[in-house]
Amino acid sequence: MWIGFTLLAAFMQAWRNALQSKLSQDVSITGVTLARFIAAGPIAALYLAILYQTHSVPKLSFSNTFYLYIAQASLMQIIATALMVKLFTLKNYAVGAGLAKSEAIVAAVFGLMFFGVQLTALGWAGVAVGALAVMVLSGAFKLNSASRLSNESKGSYSWSTVLLGLACGSAFALTSLSVREASLQLQGPYMVRAAWVLLLVISSQTLILVSYLLLKQRQTLVKLWHNKRLTLAVSVTSCIGSIGWFSAMALESVPLVKTLGQIEVFFMLLIGRYWLKQPNTKSDVLGLLLIAIAALLVIWG
């Protein structure tokens, strides 16, 4: 089940990232970040209501620790999304999102250090191969001078870009680890636990960002309304993707879920090539192969 949820999440997140990349051409970073959440709350509430009709759910107890993890996940995901949108302005869509996929290796390290996550040797091997794939896709390694697009067409590689990508991946890793810990604080079916976490995280993020924009950037809210179809598409794909991520992480450890989730890059490259008209290179293909190997190692582990 966790594999199925992860593949659903990866596919929907690839589309959400592509749509955010489009929206970022007209809307500020904060506005694009809000687009991810603004219409997702009602969808998450409807999903939770359906689960209550189809599952036997015990009375849930929400502790202070649970709310602490919700607050941490909400804040970290806002920061991570804003950093990823910034990456889109420095690199092309697939490469920018690829850098953010450093999340898997960071989640493995943080999980081991702070959350007691244990991985098998094959699991760690998959995480390591996935990290190498991220570096290849980021442009840190070049097959040859002719195998990649020119600096002018694709954006030059720099350590500042890598550090931004690592910061983005770290924030996403802390988000995912907090989401899993929040889910583990509740009793009942895993899908219901994940749905409660999803609804509360999305609601908190929407409240924070709408309040900020009302005070500081009201014009951004107007721009989101003018791009309402694209904004709605971002929210819907984001919410469905989050249902997949949160459900998978309620079942399995974050490093394994996120390493398998790197299959998202495969979807991103296809979308980038055929929808956004951004051609792939030999390094992109090599990165894809490494991600496939990483996913297999994680599943076997």
TIPAMI-473658 format. One record per residue (C-alpha): y, z, x; residue in three letters. Coordinates in steps of 0.1 Angstrom, whole numbers, padded with zeros to 4 digits, always signed. Layout:
// TIPAMI-473658
YZXALA/...
***
This chain:
// TIPAMI-473658
+0000+0000+0000MET/+0025+0008+0028TRP/+0019-0026+0043ILE/+0026-0043+0010GLY/+0058-0023+0004PHE/+0069-0030+0040THR/+0065-0067+0037LEU/+0084-0067+0004LEU/+0112-0047+0020ALA/+0114-0070+0051ALA/+0116-0101+0029PHE/+0144-0087+0006MET/+0163-0072+0036GLN/+0163-0106+0053ALA/+0180-0121+0023TRP/+0204-0091+0019ARG/+0215-0095+0056ASN/+0221-0132+0051ALA/+0241-0126+0020LEU/+0261-0099+0037GLN/+0267-0124+0066SER/+0282-0148+0041LYS/+0303-0121+0023LEU/+0317-0108+0056SER/+0336-0141+0060GLN/+0359-0131+0031ASP/+0356-0093+0028VAL/+0362-0064+0053SER/+0334-0045+0070ILE/+0338-0015+0046THR/+0338-0038+0016GLY/+0306-0056+0027VAL/+0290-0022+0033THR/+0299-0011-0002LEU/+0285-0044-0016ALA/+0251-0031-0005ARG/+0253-0001-0029PHE/+0278-0008-0056ILE/+0254-0023-0082ALA/+0222-0008-0068ALA/+0226+0026-0085GLY/+0219+0014-0121PRO/+0189-0006-0108ILE/+0175+0025-0090ALA/+0181+0047-0121ALA/+0162+0022-0143LEU/+0134+0020-0118TYR/+0131+0058-0118LEU/+0131+0059-0156ALA/+0102+0034-0157ILE/+0082+0054-0132LEU/+0086+0085-0154TYR/+0072+0065-0183GLN/+0042+0053-0163THR/+0033+0083-0142HIS/+0025+0119-0148SER/+0053+0137-0129VAL/+0054+0175-0124PRO/+0086+0194-0125LYS/+0104+0188-0093LEU/+0123+0214-0072SER/+0152+0202-0051PHE/+0159+0225-0022SER/+0190+0228+0000ASN/+0170+0212+0028THR/+0163+0182+0006PHE/+0200+0177-0002TYR/+0208+0180+0036LEU/+0184+0151+0044TYR/+0200+0131+0015ILE/+0235+0137+0029ALA/+0223+0128+0064GLN/+0206+0096+0053ALA/+0236+0085+0032SER/+0261+0089+0060LEU/+0238+0073+0087MET/+0231+0043+0065GLN/+0268+0037+0059ILE/+0275+0038+0096ILE/+0244+0016+0104ALA/+0254-0010+0078THR/+0290-0012+0091ALA/+0278-0016+0126LEU/+0254-0044+0116MET/+0282-0063+0098VAL/+0302-0059+0130LYS/+0273-0075+0149LEU/+0275-0105+0126PHE/+0310-0112+0139THR/+0297-0112+0175LEU/+0265-0131+0173LYS/+0248-0154+0148ASN/+0231-0140+0118TYR/+0195-0138+0131ALA/+0205-0125+0166VAL/+0229-0099+0151GLY/+0203-0085+0127ALA/+0176-0088+0155GLY/+0196-0064+0177LEU/+0197-0039+0148ALA/+0159-0040+0149LYS/+0160-0017+0179SER/+0156+0008+0151GLU/+0118+0009+0155ALA/+0117+0021+0192ILE/+0145+0046+0185VAL/+0127+0059+0155ALA/+0096+0064+0176ALA/+0114+0084+0202VAL/+0135+0104+0177PHE/+0104+0110+0156GLY/+0085+0124+0185LEU/+0114+0145+0198MET/+0127+0160+0165PHE/+0103+0153+0136PHE/+0068+0158+0151GLY/+0058+0122+0146VAL/+0025+0113+0164GLN/+0014+0077+0172LEU/-0018+0063+0186THR/-0018+0044+0219ALA/-0020+0011+0200LEU/+0009+0022+0178GLY/+0031+0030+0209TRP/+0020-0004+0223ALA/+0032-0021+0192GLY/+0065-0003+0193VAL/+0070-0013+0230ALA/+0062-0050+0223VAL/+0085-0049+0193GLY/+0113-0036+0215ALA/+0107-0064+0240LEU/+0109-0089+0211ALA/+0143-0075+0201VAL/+0155-0080+0237MET/+0143-0116+0237VAL/+0160-0123+0204LEU/+0192-0106+0215SER/+0196-0131+0244GLY/+0189-0106+0272ALA/+0163-0129+0286PHE/+0167-0167+0288LYS/+0138-0191+0292LEU/+0160-0216+0309ASN/+0195-0229+0307SER/+0186-0256+0282ALA/+0165-0234+0259SER/+0194-0217+0242ARG/+0226-0227+0227LEU/+0257-0227+0248SER/+0279-0196+0249ASN/+0306-0213+0229GLU/+0282-0221+0200SER/+0262-0189+0199LYS/+0284-0162+0215GLY/+0280-0148+0250SER/+0256-0120+0257TYR/+0272-0088+0269SER/+0262-0051+0273TRP/+0288-0041+0248SER/+0270-0062+0222THR/+0237-0046+0232VAL/+0251-0011+0230LEU/+0265-0019+0196LEU/+0231-0031+0186GLY/+0214+0001+0199LEU/+0240+0023+0181ALA/+0232+0003+0149CYS/+0195+0007+0154GLY/+0199+0044+0161SER/+0218+0050+0129ALA/+0192+0031+0109PHE/+0164+0051+0126ALA/+0181+0084+0117LEU/+0185+0071+0081THR/+0148+0062+0079SER/+0136+0095+0094LEU/+0159+0115+0070SER/+0146+0095+0040VAL/+0110+0103+0049ARG/+0117+0140+0054GLU/+0136+0141+0021ALA/+0106+0125+0003SER/+0082+0150+0019LEU/+0103+0179+0005GLN/+0093+0169-0031LEU/+0060+0171-0050GLN/+0044+0145-0072GLY/+0035+0107-0069PRO/+0049+0091-0038TYR/+0067+0063-0058MET/+0086+0089-0079VAL/+0095+0109-0048ARG/+0108+0078-0031ALA/+0127+0067-0062ALA/+0145+0101-0064TRP/+0156+0098-0028VAL/+0167+0062-0033LEU/+0188+0071-0064LEU/+0205+0100-0048LEU/+0212+0082-0015VAL/+0227+0052-0032ILE/+0248+0073-0056SER/+0262+0093-0027SER/+0270+0062-0007GLN/+0287+0045-0036THR/+0308+0076-0043LEU/+0319+0079-0007ILE/+0328+0042-0002LEU/+0345+0037-0035VAL/+0366+0068-0030SER/+0376+0056+0005TYR/+0386+0021-0006LEU/+0406+0034-0036LEU/+0426+0055-0012LEU/+0429+0031+0018LYS/+0419-0005+0009GLN/+0423-0012-0028ARG/+0426-0049-0020GLN/+0390-0049-0007THR/+0378-0039-0042LEU/+0397-0069-0056VAL/+0380-0092-0031LYS/+0346-0079-0040LEU/+0354-0086-0077TRP/+0364-0122-0068HIS/+0331-0125-0050ASN/+0312-0107-0077LYS/+0282-0130-0078ARG/+0276-0127-0040LEU/+0283-0089-0042THR/+0257-0086-0070LEU/+0232-0106-0051ALA/+0237-0083-0020VAL/+0232-0052-0042SER/+0201-0065-0060VAL/+0183-0076-0028THR/+0193-0044-0011SER/+0180-0022-0039CYS/+0146-0040-0041ILE/+0144-0038-0003GLY/+0152-0001-0003SER/+0125+0005-0030ILE/+0100-0011-0005GLY/+0113+0008+0025TRP/+0115+0042+0008PHE/+0080+0038-0008SER/+0064+0028+0025ALA/+0080+0056+0044MET/+0068+0081+0018ALA/+0033+0070+0027LEU/+0034+0063+0065GLU/+0054+0074+0096SER/+0087+0057+0102VAL/+0080+0041+0136PRO/+0049+0023+0122LEU/+0067+0011+0091VAL/+0097-0001+0110LYS/+0077-0019+0137THR/+0057-0038+0111LEU/+0090-0043+0093GLY/+0102-0064+0123GLN/+0084-0093+0106ILE/+0117-0094+0088GLU/+0130-0114+0118VAL/+0106-0142+0109PHE/+0122-0144+0074PHE/+0157-0141+0090MET/+0151-0171+0113LEU/+0138-0192+0085LEU/+0168-0183+0063ILE/+0192-0188+0093GLY/+0178-0222+0100ARG/+0174-0237+0065TYR/+0201-0218+0045TRP/+0227-0209+0070LEU/+0220-0240+0091LYS/+0217-0220+0124GLN/+0190-0237+0146PRO/+0163-0217+0163ASN/+0156-0218+0201THR/+0126-0214+0223LYS/+0135-0178+0229SER/+0136-0172+0191ASP/+0101-0186+0188VAL/+0089-0163+0217LEU/+0105-0133+0200GLY/+0087-0142+0168LEU/+0054-0143+0186LEU/+0060-0109+0202LEU/+0069-0095+0168ILE/+0037-0108+0153ALA/+0017-0092+0181ILE/+0036-0059+0176ALA/+0028-0059+0139ALA/-0009-0065+0146LEU/-0010-0037+0171LEU/+0006-0013+0146VAL/-0018-0022+0119ILE/-0048-0018+0141TRP/-0034+0014+0155GLY/
***
